[in-house]
Amino acid sequence: MVLPIGDINPTRRAAVVMGAFALINLGVFLLLQAPLGGCDQQLFIYRWGAIPQELTTWQQLAPDQLERLLGECAVDVPDKSVPLSIVTSMFLHGGLAHLLGNLIYLVVFGNNVEDRLGHVRFVLFYLLGGATATFAFALVRPDSITPLVGASGGIAAVLGAYLICFPRARVLTLVPFPLYLVALVLPGVRIRTWLLIVAVVGLPAWLLLGGWFALQAASAQSPVGDGVAYEAHVGGFVAGIVLVLLLDARRRRRGQSTFHPVRSTRRR
């Protein structure tokens, strides 16, 4: 119900890695996924998507499981690299809306995290965060044979890092009526533009991202599934926080400045 559209948080360098990840996701969907249909599409998703049971057993599905998953398409199934699927699944999407929703979050928050971590660290951070999110989902649903696809695990790690590094940054969001009326009474929340049925509202990052995480955690506990891997979102978000804190601990040992702001204490 709340959609981020930008932030007031300038960067010092171009987010080339974030842009490359966005283009790869877009290109894979438009050039490789969208033209496929029927069995070709199912086989493509199976081959490159991450399947929890394959990750927990480290081998391809058995023939009877492939038949349950693919139905009449379970013929001439190509060999699959289970370890590779952990990475390739992060660049596949279930549809255009799924893709665009992920890209919005990546573009809004990814540039600042890349700016703070640096290009090389951001590549490793994003991939490791996404892989952790995938394994978190597999551990919760070890018997699932439904392919897991999407960039949201890596992006959730980016959101966790943003929360730690820029908790007070202002994030501009689209909020529908009447929900945006809450901004009139909440401290630190400001309506910047009125558009009648929707308003542009400035929120502190800690409120937006903390609320996002709480919603994902609550949805993961719901007995009614809607096809969204909320557990992966939770795992990726936590992984992003932990990775930044581990990087900062290492930097402190080396006498370097930390990535996240640290409050100083005054002596009296």
Secondary structure as UniProt FT lines:
FT   STRAND          3..8
FT   HELIX           16..27
FT   HELIX           28..33
FT   TURN            34..35
FT   HELIX           38..48
FT   HELIX           52..57
FT   HELIX           63..70
FT   HELIX           71..73
FT   HELIX           82..88
FT   HELIX           89..91
FT   HELIX           96..117
FT   HELIX           119..140
FT   TURN            142..143
FT   HELIX           152..165
FT   TURN            167..168
FT   STRAND          170..176
FT   TURN            177..178
FT   HELIX           179..184
FT   TURN            187..188
FT   STRAND          190..195
FT   TURN            196..197
FT   STRAND          198..204
FT   HELIX           205..220
FT   HELIX           230..253
FT   TURN            254..255
//
